[in-house]
Amino acid sequence: MTHAGQTTAQPVLSEFDTTDAEAMREYLVATYGTGLRIQGDGDGLLRMRHRRLDAGAFCLDTAAQLARLAFSVEPMSGYVVCMSTTSRVDRTCGRSEGRYAPGAVFLMNRLDLPHATRWLPGRVEATVLDPSLLAQVAETAPARRAAAIGLTGLDPVSPAAAAHWNATRAYVAGLLANPAAVAQPLMLGAAGRLLAGAALAVFPNTALGLPTIEDRHDAHPATLRRALTYIDDHPGHDLSPADIAAAAGVTIRAMQLAFRRHLDTTPMAYVRRVRLACAHRDLQAADPTKGDTVIAIANRWGFAHPGRFTAFYRSVYDVPPSVTLRA
C-alpha cells in the first residue's frame, strides 16, 4: 500500500491461496506490513484465500478460510474496516472487545495498539485506509493540530452508519471493477476520500466538525476568491478539501464555511460544476466518428456514473450530453 495518501495509477490485483500455515503467515505479514502470529483453534482444513485490490492509499480485501483461526497482530500503519459476510469474528484491541456476527461492520484496530482476533470459518471483507486520507477531508481541533487525525472508536456510531459504510464500500468496489473509469487520474483519489469521509462519519474520531471562532473570522470573501481561483486554475488535478484550504490559507472548516456563507454551496460541489464545464467544452470539441464518447469524457473529468452525469449535465445545459456530442 502506497503511503502519504497517494493513489496508484491503476489498482493492482493480487490473489493468494494456501493450505500452509507458515506461507499464510508470511503472506499476511507482507500484505499488511506488520508482525503477527497465527494459531489453529480446532479441527478443520487449514486453507485461506485472499484477494486484494491495491489502490495505493486504500485497499479492498476479501479473505475466506475454512478453519478456526486466532491471530495476534502487532500495531498496524493503516486502519482496517471489516465486515464479516459469512462468519463470526471476535476482536480484542486494548480494552475494547467485540463479537461480530455476519453482516456486522467494525474497525479491526487502533494504530497505536496491537489487536487479537478469533475468526471462525467464513468470509470477511476488509478495507485498509492510509491515515493520511483522513487528513485530506477533515482536521483536528486547533490545539491538537500537530497531531494526526484518527479514529478512536472501534464500533459504528449507529446501525445507519454501518449501512452507510457498506453502501460506500460497495460503490467504490463497483468503481474499481470498471477499468475505463479507474484509468482516469481523478477517480481513485476521489474514491479514497469518499471512503475516508465515510469512516469519519461511521466511527468516533478526533475530527473537529464545527467551525471555531477563528474559522468564522477567516471565512470572508477574500478566502473564497483564493479558493475559487485555485479550483478554476486546477480543474484537472486531484483536488481534496485539504488542497483547496491550503491554497486559500485557511483551515478546511473555514474554507467550507466561506463557500456556504457566500455561495450557498460546498467546495467539492463547486469543483464538480467547474469540471462539468470542462466536460461540456470537451463534448463540443469531440468527434464521435473518431471514437469519442460521453462516458469517456465524463470519466476524464471524474464523473463515474453515466446516469448521474447525464442528469447533472442536463440540469445545467438543458440537453443530454449525447446531443452536444453529436452537434
C-alpha positions in Angstrom: 0.0 0.0 0.0 1.4 3.4 -1.0 1.7 5.8 1.9 1.1 9.6 2.2 -2.4 9.3 0.8 -1.2 8.7 -2.7 -3.3 6.5 -5.0 -1.7 4.4 -7.7 -2.2 5.0 -11.4 -4.2 1.7 -11.6 -5.4 -0.6 -8.9 -3.2 -3.7 -8.6 -5.0 -7.1 -8.2 -3.3 -9.8 -6.2 -4.7 -13.2 -5.2 -3.3 -15.8 -2.8 -4.5 -19.3 -1.9 -2.7 -21.6 0.5 -3.1 -24.6 2.9 0.2 -24.0 4.6 0.2 -22.1 7.9 3.7 -20.6 7.5 3.0 -19.4 4.0 -0.2 -17.8 5.2 1.6 -16.0 8.0 4.4 -14.8 5.7 1.9 -13.5 3.1 -0.2 -11.7 5.7 2.9 -10.1 7.2 4.0 -8.9 3.8 0.5 -7.7 2.8 -0.4 -5.8 6.0 3.1 -4.7 6.9 3.2 -5.8 10.5 4.1 -8.8 12.6 1.6 -11.4 13.6 1.1 -14.9 14.9 -1.5 -17.5 13.8 -2.8 -20.3 15.8 -5.2 -23.0 14.7 -8.2 -23.3 17.1 -9.9 -26.6 16.3 -10.3 -29.2 13.7 -10.8 -28.5 10.1 -8.9 -28.0 6.8 -6.4 -25.1 7.0 -7.0 -23.1 3.9 -7.1 -19.4 3.2 -7.9 -17.5 0.0 -7.1 -13.8 -0.1 -7.9 -11.2 -2.8 -6.6 -7.6 -2.8 -7.3 -4.6 -5.0 -4.5 -2.2 -4.0 -5.2 1.4 -5.0 -2.2 2.8 -3.0 -3.8 4.9 -0.3 -6.5 2.3 0.2 -7.0 -1.4 -0.4 -10.1 -3.5 -0.8 -9.5 -7.0 0.5 -11.6 -10.2 0.6 -10.5 -13.2 2.7 -12.0 -16.6 3.2 -10.8 -19.5 5.2 -12.0 -23.0 6.4 -10.5 -23.4 9.9 -10.9 -21.7 13.2 -8.0 -19.3 13.5 -6.7 -17.0 16.1 -4.5 -14.0 15.1 -2.3 -11.9 17.4 -1.3 -8.7 15.4 1.2 -6.0 16.2 0.2 -2.3 15.7 -0.5 -1.5 12.0 0.1 1.6 9.9 -3.4 1.7 8.4 -6.9 1.3 9.6 -8.7 -1.9 8.7 -12.5 -1.6 8.5 -14.2 -5.1 8.3 -17.5 -6.6 7.5 -17.9 -10.3 8.1 -20.1 -11.7 5.4 -20.5 -15.4 6.4 -18.6 -15.9 9.7 -18.3 -14.7 13.3 -15.3 -12.7 14.2 -14.2 -11.9 17.8 -11.8 -9.0 18.3 -9.8 -7.5 21.2 -8.0 -4.2 21.0 -6.9 -2.6 24.2 -9.9 -2.5 26.5 -12.3 -2.9 23.6 -13.8 -6.4 23.0 -16.2 -7.2 20.2 -18.1 -10.2 18.9 -19.4 -9.7 15.4 -22.0 -11.7 13.6 -22.2 -11.9 9.8 -23.2 -8.5 8.4 -21.6 -6.5 11.2 -19.3 -3.6 10.5 -16.3 -3.0 12.8 -12.9 -1.4 13.0 -10.3 -4.1 13.5 -7.6 -1.9 15.1 -6.2 1.3 16.5 -2.9 2.4 15.1 -1.2 2.6 18.5 -2.3 -0.8 19.8 -1.9 -4.5 18.9 -5.1 -6.5 18.5 -6.2 -10.1 18.5 -8.9 -11.8 16.6 -10.6 -15.1 16.5 -12.0 -15.9 13.1 -14.5 -18.8 12.5 -14.7 -20.4 9.1 -16.1 -18.0 6.5 -15.6 -14.8 4.5 -14.6 -11.3 5.6 -14.4 -8.1 3.5 -11.8 -5.6 4.7 -10.9 -2.0 3.7 -7.4 -0.8 4.6 -7.1 3.0 4.8 -3.9 5.0 4.9 -4.4 7.5 7.8 -3.3 10.4 5.7 -6.6 10.1 3.7 -8.4 11.3 6.8 -6.4 14.5 6.8 -7.5 15.2 3.2 -11.1 15.6 4.3 -11.0 16.8 8.0 -8.9 18.3 10.7 -8.4 18.0 14.5 -9.1 20.9 16.9 -6.6 23.8 16.7 -4.9 23.0 19.9 -4.2 19.5 18.6 -3.3 20.5 15.0 0.1 18.9 15.2 -1.4 15.5 16.0 -2.7 13.3 13.2 -6.5 12.9 12.9 -7.6 9.5 13.9 -10.4 7.0 14.5 -10.8 6.4 18.2 -13.8 4.1 18.4 -14.0 0.6 17.0 -17.7 0.3 16.5 -20.1 2.3 14.3 -22.0 5.1 16.0 -25.3 3.7 14.8 -26.8 0.9 12.6 -27.5 3.6 9.9 -23.8 4.5 10.0 -22.8 0.9 9.4 -25.2 0.7 6.5 -23.6 3.9 5.1 -20.2 2.2 5.3 -21.4 -0.9 3.4 -23.0 1.3 0.7 -19.9 3.4 0.3 -17.6 0.4 0.0 -19.9 -1.3 -2.5 -19.9 1.8 -4.6 -16.1 2.0 -4.5 -15.7 -1.7 -5.3 -18.0 -1.2 -8.3 -15.9 1.7 -9.5 -12.7 -0.3 -9.2 -14.3 -3.0 -11.3 -14.6 -0.6 -14.2 -11.1 -0.4 -15.9 -12.1 2.6 -18.1 -13.2 4.6 -15.1 -10.2 3.9 -12.8 -7.8 4.6 -15.7 -8.7 8.3 -15.2 -6.5 10.1 -12.6 -9.4 11.9 -10.9 -11.3 8.7 -10.0 -9.1 6.9 -7.5 -8.3 9.9 -5.4 -11.9 10.8 -5.1 -12.7 7.2 -4.2 -10.2 7.2 -1.4 -11.6 10.4 0.1 -15.1 9.0 -0.2 -14.0 6.1 2.0 -12.2 8.4 4.4 -15.2 10.6 4.8 -17.4 7.6 5.3 -15.0 6.2 8.0 -15.2 9.6 9.8 -19.0 9.5 9.7 -19.2 5.9 10.9 -16.6 5.7 13.7 -15.8 8.0 16.6 -12.8 10.2 15.8 -10.7 13.2 16.6 -12.0 15.4 13.8 -13.5 18.8 14.7 -16.6 19.3 12.7 -17.9 22.8 13.8 -16.0 26.0 12.8 -14.1 27.7 15.6 -14.2 31.5 16.2 -11.1 31.8 14.1 -12.7 29.8 11.3 -15.7 32.1 11.3 -13.4 35.1 11.1 -11.4 33.6 8.2 -14.5 32.7 6.1 -14.5 36.1 4.3 -14.8 36.9 0.6 -11.0 37.0 0.1 -10.7 33.4 1.3 -13.4 32.4 -1.1 -11.7 34.2 -4.0 -8.4 32.4 -3.3 -10.2 29.1 -3.2 -12.2 29.7 -6.4 -9.0 30.8 -8.3 -7.2 27.7 -7.2 -10.1 25.4 -8.3 -10.6 27.3 -11.6 -6.8 27.0 -12.4 -6.5 23.3 -11.5 -9.8 21.5 -12.5 -7.9 18.5 -13.9 -5.9 18.0 -10.6 -6.9 15.5 -8.0 -8.2 18.2 -5.6 -9.0 17.4 -2.0 -10.6 19.7 0.6 -7.2 20.0 2.3 -5.6 21.1 -1.0 -8.1 23.9 -1.6 -7.9 25.0 2.1 -4.1 25.2 1.9 -4.3 27.3 -1.3 -6.7 29.6 0.4 -4.5 29.8 3.5 -7.2 28.7 6.0 -8.5 25.5 7.6 -10.8 23.1 5.9 -13.6 24.3 8.2 -13.1 28.0 7.3 -12.9 27.2 3.6 -16.2 25.2 3.8 -17.9 27.9 5.8 -16.8 30.5 3.2 -18.5 28.5 0.4 -21.6 28.1 2.4 -21.8 31.7 3.6 -21.1 33.4 0.3 -22.2 30.9 -2.4 -24.6 28.5 -0.5 -22.7 25.5 -1.8 -19.7 23.3 -0.8 -16.2 23.4 -2.2 -16.5 19.9 -3.8 -19.8 20.8 -5.4 -18.1 23.8 -7.0 -15.3 21.5 -8.2 -17.9 19.3 -9.8 -19.5 22.3 -11.5 -16.2 23.5 -12.9 -15.4 20.0 -14.1 -18.8 19.8 -15.7 -18.0 22.9 -17.7 -14.7 21.3 -18.8 -16.6 18.2 -19.9 -19.0 20.4 -21.8 -16.2 22.0 -23.7 -14.7 18.6 -24.5 -18.1 17.4 -25.7 -18.3 20.4 -28.0 -14.9 19.7 -29.4 -15.3 15.9 -29.7 -15.9 13.9 -32.8 -18.0 10.7 -32.3 -16.8 9.4 -35.6 -13.3 9.1 -34.2 -14.5 7.2 -31.1 -15.2 10.0 -28.7 -17.9 9.0 -26.2 -19.9 10.7 -23.5 -18.8 8.1 -21.0 -15.1 8.5 -21.7 -15.3 12.3 -21.4 -17.4 12.1 -18.2 -14.8 9.7 -16.7 -12.0 12.0 -17.7 -13.5 14.7 -15.5 -14.2 12.5 -12.6 -17.8 11.5 -13.2 -18.1 7.8 -12.7 -21.8 7.2 -13.0 -23.2 7.8 -16.6 -26.7 8.3 -15.4 -25.9 10.8 -12.8 -23.6 12.6 -15.2 -26.3 12.9 -17.7 -28.8 14.2 -15.1 -26.3 16.7 -13.8 -25.4 17.8 -17.4 -29.0 18.2 -18.4 -29.9 20.2 -15.3 -27.2 22.8 -16.3 -27.3 22.7 -20.2 -30.9 21.7 -20.8 -29.9 18.9 -23.2 -28.4 15.4 -22.7 -24.6 15.3 -23.2 -25.2 13.0 -26.2 -26.9 15.8 -28.1 -23.9 18.1 -27.5 -21.5 15.4 -28.7 -23.4 14.9 -31.9 -23.9 18.6 -32.6 
